[in-house]
Amino acid sequence: MALFEEKTPAERNKMIAAIVLPVVMLVFIIYMFSGPSKPNPVATSPTPKPKPRPSGSQTGGGNTNDLGDVSPDVLTPVVFEQASYDGSEGGRNIFAFYEKPPAPVVTAVPATPTPTPTPPPPWVLASLAPQSVFASTGNFTMQVSGDKFGPGATVFIGGQPVPTQYKSMQQLTATVPAPLISSAGQRDVRVASPDGKLYSNTTMLNVMQPPAPTYTYVGLLKRARSNTAVLKDSKGELYSVHEGDIVEGRFRVAAITERGVEVVDKDLNIKHTLPFTAASGPNGLQGRAPGSIQPPTSEEGTAEEEPQ
């Protein structure tokens, strides 16, 4: 620079110092007047020294105060003033607290036990023949079809074993006794080994109520050769029948007595008994059915009506 040309090093240093020092002083003066304000000092009152109390002095009946030798009337309260800061409210403290949110309440749900799977039966029972029978039909033979049957397999009906004949792994023959089907309803059927370790699934045998005659026995005509029964149908019409006659197309009259009429289902070979029911006369009173006589009582005897 032209300003420092032809100058010795000592002269150059003096010129630099003369330029830099005023700048430094100017910066310092600006900082002193424009810098951040200092907090006001906390004003405190000097704590007075306790006055010595003469020994042996007592107040209020000889009781001393809690401060020992310091008398209450010489205590001066100390006031602390909150300093004010720029950009804040003087004399007020603002605190922010973080409160941890309460833990959620978890209701324990009882665990549902996992059901143990039931293994499939070793033997398979597929079908019965017949699947349905009428009650009171007597002994009958039933074919049992399935798979994996072994020798010694036994058919159980209603929990009771029945005579069983092994044909093959897929076929059995069972003889069902009449007492097991004496009434209507369903019977459970299954196949099992003699030791019970091998068994089949369960199926149902349907035992149905057999058809019965709808006639009512209301009168008796006693003859020398054969008795004649008077029957009434559901419409109120009267019919006279003899032993050997067919009633309702399927019931054969087997016997006629004073107490009832026995008929046999010629298709199912099931016997039914029609008990005597007194016919109703005028005004609902019991009386004789037209063309008939009432069965005699035990006191009247059993005299037969002689033919004309």
Secondary structure as UniProt FT lines:
FT   TURN            2..6
FT   HELIX           9..34
FT   TURN            55..56
FT   TURN            60..62
FT   TURN            66..69
FT   HELIX           72..74
FT   TURN            86..87
FT   TURN            90..91
FT   STRAND          123..129
FT   STRAND          132..134
FT   TURN            135..136
FT   STRAND          140..147
FT   TURN            151..152
FT   STRAND          154..157
FT   TURN            158..159
FT   STRAND          160..162
FT   STRAND          164..168
FT   TURN            169..170
FT   STRAND          171..176
FT   HELIX           178..181
FT   STRAND          185..192
FT   TURN            194..195
FT   STRAND          199..200
FT   STRAND          203..208
FT   STRAND          216..221
FT   STRAND          228..232
FT   TURN            234..235
FT   STRAND          238..241
FT   TURN            243..244
FT   STRAND          246..247
FT   TURN            248..250
FT   STRAND          251..256
FT   STRAND          260..265
FT   TURN            266..268
FT   STRAND          271..276
FT   STRAND          279..280
FT   HELIX           282..284
FT   STRAND          286..287
FT   TURN            290..291
FT   TURN            298..300
//
